[in-house]
Amino acid sequence: MNNDIFLDQTRAPIYEALETFRQNRVVPFDVPGHKRGRGNPELTKFLGERCVGIDVNSMKPLDNLCHPVSVIREAELLAADAFGAADAFLMVGGTTSSVQSMVLSVCKRGDKIILPRNVHRSVINALVLCGAVPVYVNPEVDQKLGISLGMRRDQVKKAIDENPDAVAVLVNNPTYYGICSDLRSIVRMAHEAGMKCLADEAHGTHFYFGAGLPISAMEAGADMAAVSMHKSGGSLTQSSLLLVGPGMNAGHVRQIINLTQTTSGSYLLMSSLDISRRNLALRGREVFGKVVNMADYAREEVNDVGGYYAFGKELINGDSVFDFDTTKLSIHTRDIGLAGIEVYDILRDDYDIQIEFGDIGNILAYLSIGDRAQEVERLVSALAEIRRRYQRDSTGLMSQEYIDPEVVMSPQDAFYARHKSVPLAESAGLVCSEFVMCYPPGIPILAPGERITKDILEYIAYAKLKGCSMTGPEDPTINNVNVLA
């Protein structure tokens, strides 16, 4: 095939192939068993004939996700071109799958990887799978906001100097709250030490297409980046991209992906990635420019309400907050006497407004290409009314979102070790063998191999009291926790 065709960003080869397939009216004697929806009329009525009609299996005209040679491969090359990567992989297991494939591509059992502790659970899950050992760069905490900041350059350098045998450095770009580390400098330090640099860009798809936004991982020279297209890029939930730079062996990465990714890739998800990539390549700068303006306007309006603090670029200090993602409408709520999760619940229950998450001190309203000004106005009005109705004394509210862990052993060793279940309230001093977290954002409060402390137990009890959605432990009530026996 002609490379000029691959790089024509007006094309969407998977979508085009599916349209041709639909028109050919092929008789299905393959899976899926619903046979274009005929076998499940209730599902067809709910999703629509066009949707279930393209829920098909791999076949020659539609290529194969595990070993793409035609339309899927074209879509991957177009994605790589659009995002400035050497290669790209369509991922249908969410950005969790992208992150895990990224880590497994560079780490094996016993390898060290340098990373901040405020990573998504998918990163530590990958360490459970491969047996790599985390070297945590514990991020600073903004004491007013109670949120984790980025990794300071001197912290990263110290970790590299003290662990010259580490194989990689992983960076959040950005954090859930929009905080960015000095990615370009961290990439340089990692490469000078012979290490790879990986970026979790679950919340940074728009960095590749927005003027004035923080630097993207590929532009900064990172070796791999996990990009959650469904979050800010417009594709369907569970669809993602894994980007790789020129320093990686793309064939090896494909083998790693195929260890865990389904052999029955969803064409609904793949076509949504294909169409969304085309949309961003053609219109991304325009639409994300509007998102930035909308978010800046919302921040100003929320701060004018009083009591709340919608934070932004004023946090930038050139190091632990090297840059800020202005599309993130992150709002501190403690000063009106309410935990973020309480505001989250009130917005949903009383005002029919669903925001991304609330923790003990902040909320996040996720703005992207589908938002409109009138909805932003509705959110601001609701926040103003909540302040009038519910404001109270903030004395006694817990503020800190992050507690430094004491790592006793690797996540894999702890996860697979003999363990026992004990009452959570009696677990101080013991070593956890499972995860405990609020979801979202999915950053573990406790991970396998970490010692349980009194401060952590107080935080968990407080988060449960305020209504945070707690997940992770084997015990769904979160009254018991598994610890090393």
C-alpha positions as CSV (number, residue, x, y, z in Angstrom):
1,M,0.0,0.0,0.0
2,N,1.0,3.6,-0.6
3,N,2.3,5.4,2.5
4,D,0.6,8.6,1.3
5,I,-2.7,6.8,1.8
6,F,-1.7,5.9,5.3
7,L,-0.9,9.5,6.2
8,D,-4.1,11.0,4.8
9,Q,-5.7,12.2,8.0
10,T,-9.1,12.7,6.2
11,R,-9.3,8.9,6.0
12,A,-10.7,6.4,8.6
13,P,-9.8,3.0,7.2
14,I,-11.6,0.8,9.8
15,Y,-14.8,2.9,9.5
16,E,-14.6,2.7,5.7
17,A,-14.1,-1.1,5.8
18,L,-17.0,-1.5,8.1
19,E,-19.2,0.6,5.9
20,T,-18.3,-1.6,2.9
21,F,-18.9,-4.7,5.0
22,R,-22.4,-3.5,5.9
23,Q,-23.3,-2.8,2.3
24,N,-22.2,-6.3,1.2
25,R,-24.8,-8.0,3.4
26,V,-22.5,-10.9,4.3
27,V,-24.3,-14.0,5.7
28,P,-22.9,-14.7,9.2
29,F,-21.9,-18.2,10.2
30,D,-19.3,-16.9,12.6
31,V,-19.3,-15.2,16.0
32,P,-20.8,-13.1,17.7
33,G,-23.8,-15.3,18.2
34,H,-26.4,-12.5,18.1
35,K,-25.9,-12.6,14.3
36,R,-26.1,-8.8,13.6
37,G,-28.6,-8.5,16.4
38,R,-31.3,-10.9,15.1
39,G,-30.7,-13.3,18.0
40,N,-31.1,-10.6,20.7
41,P,-34.0,-8.2,19.7
42,E,-33.9,-6.5,23.1
43,L,-30.3,-5.6,22.7
44,T,-30.9,-4.5,19.2
45,K,-33.7,-2.3,20.2
46,F,-31.6,-0.7,23.0
47,L,-28.4,-0.1,21.0
48,G,-29.8,0.1,17.5
49,E,-29.4,-2.0,14.3
50,R,-26.5,0.1,13.0
51,C,-24.5,-0.5,16.2
52,V,-25.1,-4.3,16.6
53,G,-24.7,-4.7,12.8
54,I,-21.0,-3.8,13.0
55,D,-20.3,-5.7,16.2
56,V,-18.4,-8.3,14.2
57,N,-15.5,-10.7,14.5
58,S,-12.1,-10.4,12.8
59,M,-12.1,-11.5,9.2
60,K,-9.8,-10.9,6.2
61,P,-11.5,-7.7,4.9
62,L,-11.6,-6.2,8.5
63,D,-8.0,-7.3,9.6
64,N,-7.0,-8.7,13.0
65,L,-6.1,-6.6,16.0
66,C,-3.5,-9.2,17.2
67,H,-1.6,-9.2,13.9
68,P,-2.8,-6.2,11.8
69,V,-1.7,-6.1,8.1
70,S,-4.4,-4.0,6.4
71,V,-7.1,-1.6,7.7
72,I,-6.2,-1.8,11.4
73,R,-2.5,-1.3,10.5
74,E,-3.5,1.7,8.4
75,A,-5.4,3.1,11.3
76,E,-2.4,2.6,13.6
77,L,-0.1,4.4,11.3
78,L,-2.5,7.3,10.9
79,A,-2.7,7.5,14.7
80,A,1.1,7.5,15.0
81,D,1.3,10.3,12.5
82,A,-1.4,12.3,14.2
83,F,0.2,12.0,17.6
84,G,3.8,12.4,16.5
85,A,4.8,8.9,17.5
86,A,7.0,6.3,15.8
87,D,4.2,3.8,16.1
88,A,0.8,3.4,17.7
89,F,-1.4,0.6,18.9
90,L,-5.2,0.5,19.1
91,M,-6.1,-0.7,22.6
92,V,-9.6,-2.1,23.5
93,G,-8.9,-2.9,27.1
94,G,-8.9,0.7,28.3
95,T,-5.9,2.7,29.3
96,T,-5.4,0.2,32.1
97,S,-4.3,-2.2,29.3
98,S,-2.2,0.5,27.7
99,V,-0.4,1.3,31.0
100,Q,0.2,-2.4,31.8
101,S,1.5,-3.1,28.3
102,M,3.8,-0.1,28.6
103,V,5.3,-1.3,32.0
104,L,5.5,-4.9,30.9
105,S,7.4,-3.9,27.7
106,V,10.3,-2.6,29.8
107,C,10.2,-4.4,33.1
108,K,10.7,-8.0,34.2
109,R,10.8,-9.6,37.6
110,G,13.3,-7.9,39.9
111,D,13.8,-4.8,37.7
112,K,13.4,-1.4,39.4
113,I,11.2,1.3,38.1
114,I,11.2,4.9,39.4
115,L,7.7,6.4,39.7
116,P,5.6,8.7,41.8
117,R,3.4,7.0,44.4
118,N,0.2,8.8,43.2
119,V,-0.1,6.6,40.2
120,H,-3.3,4.9,39.0
121,R,-3.7,1.3,40.3
122,S,-3.1,0.0,36.8
123,V,0.6,0.8,37.2
124,I,0.9,-1.1,40.4
125,N,-1.2,-3.9,38.9
126,A,1.5,-4.2,36.3
127,L,4.1,-4.6,39.0
128,V,2.1,-7.3,40.5
129,L,2.0,-9.1,37.1
130,C,5.7,-8.7,36.2
131,G,7.4,-8.6,39.6
132,A,9.2,-5.3,39.1
133,V,10.1,-3.3,42.2
134,P,8.9,0.3,42.6
135,V,11.2,3.1,43.7
136,Y,8.9,5.8,44.7
137,V,9.5,9.5,44.3
138,N,7.1,10.7,46.9
139,P,5.5,13.9,45.5
140,E,5.1,17.1,47.5
141,V,1.7,17.9,48.7
142,D,0.0,21.3,48.4
143,Q,-1.0,21.8,52.1
144,K,-3.9,24.1,51.3
145,L,-5.5,21.9,48.6
146,G,-4.3,18.6,50.0
147,I,-3.4,17.3,46.6
148,S,-0.2,15.6,45.3
149,L,2.0,17.7,43.0
150,G,4.4,16.5,40.4
151,M,7.9,15.0,40.8
152,R,10.7,17.6,41.4
153,R,13.7,17.4,39.2
154,D,16.1,16.9,42.1
155,Q,14.0,14.1,43.5
156,V,14.1,12.3,40.2
157,K,17.9,12.8,39.9
158,K,18.4,11.5,43.4
159,A,16.3,8.4,42.7
160,I,18.3,7.8,39.4
161,D,21.6,8.3,41.2
162,E,20.7,6.0,44.0
163,N,19.2,3.3,41.7
164,P,21.5,3.3,38.6
165,D,20.2,-0.2,37.8
166,A,16.6,1.0,37.4
167,V,15.2,0.3,33.9
168,A,12.7,3.1,33.6
169,V,11.1,6.3,35.0
170,L,7.3,6.7,34.8
171,V,5.6,10.1,34.9
172,N,2.0,11.2,35.2
173,N,1.3,13.7,32.4
174,P,-0.9,15.2,33.9
175,T,-2.2,14.1,37.3
176,Y,-6.0,13.8,37.7
177,Y,-6.0,17.4,39.0
178,G,-4.0,18.8,36.0
179,I,-0.5,19.0,37.6
180,C,2.4,18.4,35.2
181,S,6.0,17.6,36.1
182,D,9.0,18.8,34.0
183,L,8.6,16.0,31.5
184,R,11.3,17.1,29.1
185,S,13.9,17.3,31.8
186,I,12.9,13.9,33.3
187,V,13.1,12.3,29.9
188,R,16.6,13.7,29.4
189,M,17.8,12.5,32.9
190,A,16.3,9.0,32.3
191,H,18.0,8.7,28.9
192,E,21.3,9.9,30.1
193,A,21.2,7.1,32.7
194,G,20.3,4.5,30.1
195,M,16.7,4.3,31.3
196,K,13.4,4.4,29.4
197,C,10.8,7.1,30.2
198,L,7.2,6.1,30.3
199,A,4.2,8.5,30.5
200,D,0.8,7.8,31.8
201,E,-1.2,10.3,29.7
202,A,-4.7,8.9,30.6
203,H,-5.8,12.5,31.1
204,G,-3.6,14.2,28.5
205,T,-4.9,13.2,25.0
206,H,-5.6,16.9,24.3
207,F,-2.0,17.8,24.9
208,Y,-1.3,16.6,21.3
209,F,-3.8,19.0,19.7
210,G,-4.2,22.0,22.0
211,A,-2.2,25.3,21.6
212,G,-0.9,26.6,24.9
213,L,-1.3,23.3,26.7
214,P,1.5,21.4,28.5
215,I,4.0,19.4,26.4
216,S,2.9,15.9,25.3
217,A,5.0,12.8,26.0
218,M,6.0,12.2,22.4
219,E,7.1,15.8,21.9
220,A,9.1,15.6,25.1
221,G,10.9,12.5,23.8
222,A,9.3,9.9,26.0
223,D,9.7,6.3,24.9
224,M,6.1,5.2,25.5
225,A,2.8,6.9,26.4
226,A,-0.6,5.5,27.4
227,V,-3.3,7.8,26.0
228,S,-6.9,7.5,27.1
229,M,-8.7,8.6,23.9
230,H,-12.1,8.0,25.5
231,K,-11.5,10.6,28.3
232,S,-10.9,13.8,26.4
233,G,-10.5,12.5,22.8
234,G,-14.1,11.6,22.1
235,S,-13.9,7.8,21.5
236,L,-16.0,5.2,23.2
237,T,-15.4,4.2,26.8
238,Q,-12.6,1.5,27.1
239,S,-10.8,2.6,23.9
240,S,-7.2,3.8,24.2
241,L,-3.9,4.3,22.3
242,L,-0.4,3.1,23.2
243,L,2.2,5.4,21.6
244,V,5.8,4.5,21.2
245,G,8.9,6.5,20.3
246,P,11.8,5.5,18.0
247,G,13.8,3.9,20.8
248,M,11.3,1.0,21.3
249,N,11.0,-2.2,19.4
250,A,7.4,-2.0,18.1
251,G,7.4,-5.8,17.4
252,H,8.3,-6.6,21.0
253,V,5.6,-4.2,22.3
254,R,3.0,-5.9,20.1
255,Q,4.0,-9.3,21.6
256,I,3.6,-7.9,25.1
257,I,0.2,-6.4,24.2
258,N,-0.9,-9.8,22.9
259,L,-0.1,-11.5,26.2
260,T,-3.2,-10.0,27.8
261,Q,-5.3,-8.2,25.2
262,T,-8.4,-10.0,23.8
263,T,-8.1,-11.8,20.5
264,S,-11.7,-10.6,19.8
265,G,-11.1,-6.9,19.5
266,S,-14.3,-4.8,19.4
267,Y,-14.9,-3.1,16.1
268,L,-17.1,-0.6,17.9
269,L,-14.2,0.5,20.0
270,M,-11.6,0.3,17.1
271,S,-13.8,2.3,14.7
272,S,-14.4,4.9,17.5
273,L,-10.7,5.3,17.8
274,D,-10.3,5.6,14.1
275,I,-13.1,8.2,13.7
276,S,-12.0,10.2,16.8
277,R,-8.3,10.3,15.6
278,R,-9.5,11.7,12.3
279,N,-11.6,14.3,14.1
280,L,-8.7,15.4,16.3
281,A,-6.3,15.5,13.5
282,L,-8.6,17.7,11.4
283,R,-10.3,19.8,14.1
284,G,-8.4,19.2,17.4
285,R,-6.7,22.5,17.8
286,E,-9.9,24.4,17.1
287,V,-12.1,22.4,19.5
288,F,-9.6,22.2,22.3
289,G,-9.0,25.9,22.0
290,K,-12.7,26.3,22.8
291,V,-12.4,23.9,25.7
292,V,-9.5,25.9,27.2
293,N,-11.5,29.1,26.9
294,M,-14.6,27.5,28.5
295,A,-12.6,26.1,31.4
296,D,-10.9,29.5,32.0
297,Y,-14.3,31.2,32.0
298,A,-15.7,28.6,34.4
299,R,-12.7,29.0,36.8
300,E,-13.2,32.7,36.9
301,E,-17.0,32.4,37.5
302,V,-16.5,29.7,40.3
303,N,-14.0,31.9,42.1
304,D,-16.3,34.9,41.9
305,V,-18.9,32.8,43.7
306,G,-16.7,32.9,46.8
307,G,-15.8,30.1,49.2
308,Y,-14.6,27.8,46.4
309,Y,-11.1,27.8,44.9
310,A,-10.9,26.8,41.2
311,F,-7.2,26.5,40.9
312,G,-5.1,27.0,37.7
313,K,-1.8,28.2,36.3
314,E,-1.1,30.3,39.4
315,L,0.1,27.1,41.0
316,I,3.0,26.8,38.6
317,N,6.4,27.0,40.4
318,G,8.7,25.8,37.7
319,D,9.4,22.4,39.3
320,S,6.9,20.3,41.2
321,V,4.2,22.2,39.3
322,F,6.0,22.7,36.1
323,D,2.8,23.3,34.1
324,F,-0.9,23.0,34.5
325,D,-3.6,21.6,32.3
326,T,-6.1,24.4,32.1
327,T,-8.9,22.2,30.7
328,K,-9.1,20.6,34.2
329,L,-11.8,22.4,36.3
330,S,-10.5,21.3,39.6
331,I,-12.2,23.0,42.6
332,H,-11.3,23.1,46.2
333,T,-14.4,22.9,48.5
334,R,-13.1,22.7,52.1
335,D,-13.5,26.4,52.7
336,I,-17.3,26.1,52.4
337,G,-17.2,23.3,55.0
338,L,-17.9,20.5,52.6
339,A,-15.8,17.6,51.5
340,G,-15.5,17.3,47.7
341,I,-17.4,14.0,47.7
342,E,-20.3,15.8,49.5
343,V,-20.5,18.4,46.8
344,Y,-20.2,15.6,44.2
345,D,-23.2,13.9,45.8
346,I,-25.3,17.1,46.1
347,L,-24.7,18.0,42.5
348,R,-25.9,14.6,41.3
349,D,-28.8,14.1,43.7
350,D,-30.2,17.7,43.8
351,Y,-29.2,19.2,40.5
352,D,-28.8,16.2,38.1
353,I,-25.2,17.2,37.4
354,Q,-22.7,14.4,37.2
355,I,-19.1,15.5,37.7
356,E,-16.0,13.3,37.3
357,F,-15.2,12.8,41.0
358,G,-15.0,14.2,44.5
359,D,-12.4,13.4,47.1
360,I,-12.1,14.7,50.7
361,G,-11.2,18.3,49.6
362,N,-11.8,18.8,45.9
363,I,-14.1,18.1,43.0
364,L,-13.2,17.7,39.3
365,A,-15.5,18.7,36.5
366,Y,-14.1,17.2,33.3
367,L,-14.4,19.5,30.4
368,S,-13.8,18.3,26.8
369,I,-15.0,18.4,23.2
370,G,-18.6,17.6,24.0
371,D,-19.3,20.3,26.6
372,R,-21.3,23.5,25.9
373,A,-21.3,26.9,27.6
374,Q,-24.9,26.5,28.9
375,E,-23.9,23.4,30.9
376,V,-21.0,25.2,32.4
377,E,-23.4,28.1,33.4
378,R,-25.6,25.5,35.0
379,L,-22.7,24.0,37.0
380,V,-21.6,27.4,38.3
381,S,-25.2,28.3,39.3
382,A,-25.6,25.0,41.1
383,L,-22.3,25.5,43.0
384,A,-23.4,29.0,44.0
385,E,-26.7,27.6,45.4
386,I,-24.9,24.8,47.2
387,R,-22.7,27.3,49.0
388,R,-25.8,29.3,50.0
389,R,-27.7,26.2,51.2
390,Y,-25.0,24.1,52.8
391,Q,-22.0,26.2,53.8
392,R,-20.8,25.5,57.3
393,D,-17.7,25.8,59.5
394,S,-14.8,23.9,58.0
395,T,-13.2,23.1,61.3
396,G,-12.4,19.4,61.6
397,L,-12.4,18.6,57.9
398,M,-9.4,16.4,56.9
399,S,-7.4,18.0,54.1
400,Q,-4.6,15.8,52.9
401,E,-5.2,13.5,49.9
402,Y,-1.9,11.7,50.0
403,I,0.0,9.8,52.7
404,D,3.6,8.7,52.1
405,P,3.6,4.8,52.2
406,E,6.2,2.6,53.9
407,V,7.1,0.0,51.3
408,V,8.0,-3.3,52.9
409,M,8.2,-5.6,49.9
410,S,7.4,-5.7,46.2
411,P,3.7,-5.6,45.1
412,Q,4.0,-9.1,43.5
413,D,5.6,-10.7,46.5
414,A,2.9,-9.3,48.8
415,F,0.0,-10.0,46.5
416,Y,0.9,-13.7,46.2
417,A,2.2,-14.2,49.7
418,R,0.2,-16.1,52.4
419,H,-2.3,-13.8,53.9
420,K,-5.1,-13.5,56.4
421,S,-8.1,-11.3,56.8
422,V,-8.2,-9.0,59.9
423,P,-10.6,-6.2,60.9
424,L,-9.4,-3.0,59.3
425,A,-9.5,-1.2,62.6
426,E,-7.0,-3.7,64.1
427,S,-4.6,-3.7,61.1
428,A,-2.2,-0.9,62.1
429,G,1.4,-2.0,61.8
430,L,0.6,-5.0,59.5
431,V,1.6,-5.3,55.9
432,C,-1.3,-5.0,53.4
433,S,-1.5,-7.7,50.6
434,E,-4.3,-6.0,48.5
435,F,-5.4,-2.6,47.3
436,V,-7.6,-0.1,49.1
437,M,-8.6,3.1,47.1
438,C,-11.3,5.6,46.4
439,Y,-12.5,5.2,42.8
440,P,-12.3,7.5,41.0
441,P,-9.5,8.6,40.9
442,G,-8.2,5.1,41.5
443,I,-4.9,6.1,43.2
444,P,-4.3,3.4,45.9
445,I,-4.4,4.5,49.5
446,L,-2.8,1.2,50.2
447,A,-1.1,-1.2,47.8
448,P,0.2,-4.7,48.3
449,G,3.5,-4.6,50.2
450,E,2.8,-1.4,52.1
451,R,2.6,-1.1,55.9
452,I,-0.8,0.0,57.3
453,T,-0.4,3.0,59.6
454,K,-2.7,4.8,62.0
455,D,-2.8,7.9,59.7
456,I,-3.9,5.7,56.8
457,L,-6.6,4.0,58.8
458,E,-7.9,7.5,59.9
459,Y,-8.0,8.6,56.3
460,I,-9.9,5.5,55.1
461,A,-12.4,5.9,57.9
462,Y,-12.9,9.5,57.1
463,A,-13.3,8.8,53.3
464,K,-15.9,6.1,54.1
465,L,-17.8,8.5,56.4
466,K,-17.9,11.2,53.8
467,G,-19.2,8.8,51.2
468,C,-16.2,8.1,48.9
469,S,-16.6,5.0,46.8
470,M,-14.1,2.6,48.3
471,T,-12.8,-0.3,46.2
472,G,-10.0,-2.9,46.1
473,P,-10.2,-5.2,49.0
474,E,-11.6,-8.7,48.9
475,D,-14.2,-7.7,51.5
476,P,-16.7,-5.5,49.7
477,T,-17.7,-3.8,53.0
478,I,-14.1,-2.6,53.5
479,N,-14.5,-3.7,57.2
480,N,-11.7,-6.2,56.8
481,V,-8.4,-6.2,55.0
482,N,-6.0,-8.9,53.8
483,V,-2.5,-8.7,55.4
484,L,0.5,-10.9,55.3
485,A,0.1,-13.9,57.5
